[in-house]
């Protein structure tokens, strides 16, 4: 009887654990190269530097194949158990809030932070993984074939985490979305295997972000100032050890004016079960700095989901 009860308890625990595992959320977009080849590009001003980026809104409006292709690829991902954010709808929502300035500026020192249109899209859509698709139709005497490249990027770090490329055999099929669906489907197992490995890693070791701590020029302290026996840098370093997953982070550079933390592993979810990102992690550090013994105000700024910047001295 005890064995039956023990087995049943273990079985139920395993079900609960499995049900708590969250699959990553994906968003599918055309690749930069695809957009450039079809002249779906736009420019924006990044603190005086003109940057050329894909114009996804124009691409969805004018290309008749794009929506169908993304729908076909999305259906394949849904079958594998992934959750999808609709890129076209998210772009429409972003356009409705276009009045929001993508440059955050301090009213005192004039320091500013630029955010690219893609960063804004990733931040608002809250997708874990961005999948980019490129394709090209080839003509041959025996019919048409399609070449494709499918790449997945961590939305937090922009690191490539999975890729697949190939060319299908010539066929009499003429509809590109159907041709592409078959070509991708034949190579989907390897691609999703790479995605699964990535997500297993972040479930175990946490998400990776970048955190930078700076000080305003008019601040009456440096990061080397001692408060209650320790430097400000030491307080921040100790907080990072306690609040990162297994104390994993790299303090790649530090001076009296700034600290650069890279490969910072943060929990996938906060204590309430909500997805954790660089903003939320940075806000926790901001709260810590505000309390005794430091009593330091800080302005929190972000780039996308995966980079937070704290500027100490004032908001």
ZIQUI-V978462 format. One record per residue. N is the residue number from 1. RES is the residue in three letters. OMEGA is omega in degrees with one decimal (* if undefined). Layout:
N,RES,OMEGA  N,RES,OMEGA
//
This chain:
1,UNK,179.4  2,UNK,-179.6  3,UNK,-180.0  4,UNK,179.6  5,UNK,-180.0  6,UNK,-179.8  7,UNK,-179.6  8,UNK,179.6  9,UNK,179.9  10,UNK,-180.0  11,UNK,179.6  12,UNK,178.0  13,UNK,-179.8  14,UNK,177.9  15,UNK,179.1  16,UNK,179.5  17,UNK,-178.8  18,UNK,-177.4  19,UNK,-179.0  20,UNK,179.9  21,UNK,-177.0  22,UNK,174.4  23,UNK,-178.9  24,UNK,175.7  25,UNK,-175.7  26,UNK,169.4  27,UNK,-175.8  28,UNK,-179.0  29,UNK,171.7  30,UNK,-178.3  31,UNK,177.1  32,UNK,-178.7  33,UNK,178.0  34,UNK,179.4  35,UNK,-178.9  36,UNK,179.4  37,UNK,-178.5  38,UNK,174.8  39,UNK,173.0  40,UNK,-179.1  41,UNK,176.5  42,UNK,-179.5  43,UNK,173.0  44,UNK,-175.7  45,UNK,178.4  46,UNK,179.6  47,UNK,176.1  48,UNK,178.0  49,UNK,-179.4  50,UNK,-179.0  51,UNK,178.6  52,UNK,-175.5  53,UNK,178.2  54,UNK,174.1  55,UNK,-175.1  56,UNK,-179.7  57,UNK,179.4  58,UNK,-179.9  59,UNK,179.9  60,UNK,-177.9  61,UNK,-169.6  62,UNK,-178.5  63,UNK,-174.9  64,UNK,-177.5  65,UNK,-169.6  66,UNK,-178.5  67,UNK,179.6  68,UNK,179.7  69,UNK,-179.6  70,UNK,177.5  71,UNK,179.6  72,UNK,179.6  73,UNK,178.5  74,UNK,179.0  75,UNK,177.6  76,UNK,-179.9  77,UNK,178.4  78,UNK,178.0  79,UNK,179.6  80,UNK,175.3  81,UNK,178.9  82,UNK,176.1  83,UNK,-175.8  84,UNK,167.9  85,UNK,-179.5  86,UNK,-174.8  87,UNK,-177.9  88,UNK,179.9  89,UNK,178.7  90,UNK,178.7  91,UNK,177.1  92,UNK,178.6  93,UNK,179.7  94,UNK,-180.0  95,UNK,179.7  96,UNK,179.7  97,UNK,-175.4  98,UNK,-179.0  99,UNK,179.0  100,UNK,-178.9  101,UNK,179.9  102,UNK,175.1  103,UNK,176.1  104,UNK,-173.9  105,UNK,176.3  106,UNK,-179.6  107,UNK,-177.6  108,UNK,-174.8  109,UNK,-178.6  110,UNK,178.2  111,UNK,-174.0  112,UNK,-178.2  113,UNK,179.5  114,UNK,179.3  115,UNK,-177.6  116,UNK,176.5  117,UNK,178.9  118,UNK,176.3  119,UNK,179.4  120,UNK,-179.8  121,UNK,-179.9  122,UNK,-177.9  123,UNK,-176.7  124,UNK,-177.7  125,UNK,179.4  126,UNK,176.3  127,UNK,178.1  128,UNK,-173.5  129,UNK,174.4  130,UNK,176.4  131,UNK,178.3  132,UNK,-177.8  133,UNK,172.4  134,UNK,175.7  135,UNK,179.7  136,UNK,178.8  137,UNK,179.1  138,UNK,179.3  139,UNK,178.0  140,UNK,-178.2  141,UNK,-178.4  142,UNK,179.6  143,UNK,-179.6  144,UNK,172.6  145,UNK,-179.7  146,UNK,172.8  147,UNK,-178.2  148,UNK,169.1  149,UNK,179.2  150,UNK,-178.6  151,UNK,178.0  152,UNK,-178.4  153,UNK,172.6  154,UNK,-177.1  155,UNK,-178.4  156,UNK,-174.8  157,UNK,-174.9  158,UNK,176.8  159,UNK,176.7  160,UNK,-176.5  161,UNK,177.5  162,UNK,178.1  163,UNK,176.1  164,UNK,179.5  165,UNK,-179.8  166,UNK,176.4  167,UNK,-179.3  168,UNK,176.7  169,UNK,177.8  170,UNK,-177.9  171,UNK,177.0  172,UNK,177.5  173,UNK,-178.2  174,UNK,-179.1  175,UNK,-175.4  176,UNK,-179.9  177,UNK,179.5  178,UNK,176.8  179,UNK,-177.2  180,UNK,178.1  181,UNK,-179.9  182,UNK,-178.1  183,UNK,-179.4  184,UNK,-178.4  185,UNK,-179.1  186,UNK,-176.9  187,UNK,-174.1  188,UNK,-176.3  189,UNK,179.7  190,UNK,-177.9  191,UNK,-179.1  192,UNK,175.1  193,UNK,177.2  194,UNK,177.4  195,UNK,-179.7  196,UNK,179.3  197,UNK,178.4  198,UNK,-175.7  199,UNK,174.5  200,UNK,179.8  201,UNK,-177.6  202,UNK,174.3  203,UNK,-178.6  204,UNK,-171.4  205,UNK,178.9  206,UNK,175.8  207,UNK,179.0  208,UNK,176.2  209,UNK,173.6  210,UNK,178.0  211,UNK,178.0  212,UNK,176.1  213,UNK,179.1  214,UNK,173.3  215,UNK,176.0  216,UNK,-177.7  217,UNK,-177.1  218,UNK,178.0  219,UNK,-176.4  220,UNK,178.0  221,UNK,170.4  222,UNK,-179.8  223,UNK,177.0  224,UNK,-180.0  225,UNK,178.3  226,UNK,176.0  227,UNK,-179.1  228,UNK,171.9  229,UNK,-179.9  230,UNK,175.9  231,UNK,177.3  232,UNK,178.6  233,UNK,-179.9  234,UNK,177.1  235,UNK,-178.1  236,UNK,179.8  237,UNK,179.2  238,UNK,177.9  239,UNK,179.5  240,UNK,-179.9  241,UNK,-176.6  242,UNK,-170.2  243,UNK,173.1  244,UNK,-179.7  245,UNK,-178.9  246,UNK,178.5  247,UNK,-175.3  248,UNK,172.8  249,UNK,179.7  250,UNK,175.0  251,UNK,-171.0  252,UNK,-180.0  253,UNK,179.1  254,UNK,174.2  255,UNK,177.4  256,UNK,-175.4  257,UNK,-179.5  258,UNK,173.6  259,UNK,177.9  260,UNK,175.6  261,UNK,177.5  262,UNK,-179.4  263,UNK,179.7  264,UNK,-178.7  265,UNK,-178.9  266,UNK,178.6  267,UNK,177.9  268,UNK,-179.7  269,UNK,175.5  270,UNK,-175.6  271,UNK,178.0  272,UNK,179.5  273,UNK,177.8  274,UNK,-179.0  275,UNK,178.5  276,UNK,173.9  277,UNK,-175.7  278,UNK,179.2  279,UNK,-178.1  280,UNK,178.5  281,UNK,178.0  282,UNK,179.0  283,UNK,177.7  284,UNK,177.0  285,UNK,177.7  286,UNK,178.5  287,UNK,179.9  288,UNK,-178.6  289,UNK,-177.0  290,UNK,-175.6  291,UNK,175.5  292,UNK,6.5  293,UNK,-173.7  294,UNK,179.5  295,UNK,-176.9  296,UNK,172.4  297,UNK,179.4  298,UNK,174.7  299,UNK,180.0  300,UNK,176.9  301,UNK,-176.8  302,UNK,168.3  303,UNK,-179.4  304,UNK,179.8  305,UNK,-165.1  306,UNK,178.3  307,UNK,177.7  308,UNK,179.1  309,UNK,175.9  310,UNK,177.8  311,UNK,-170.8  312,UNK,175.0  313,UNK,179.5  314,UNK,175.3  315,UNK,*
//
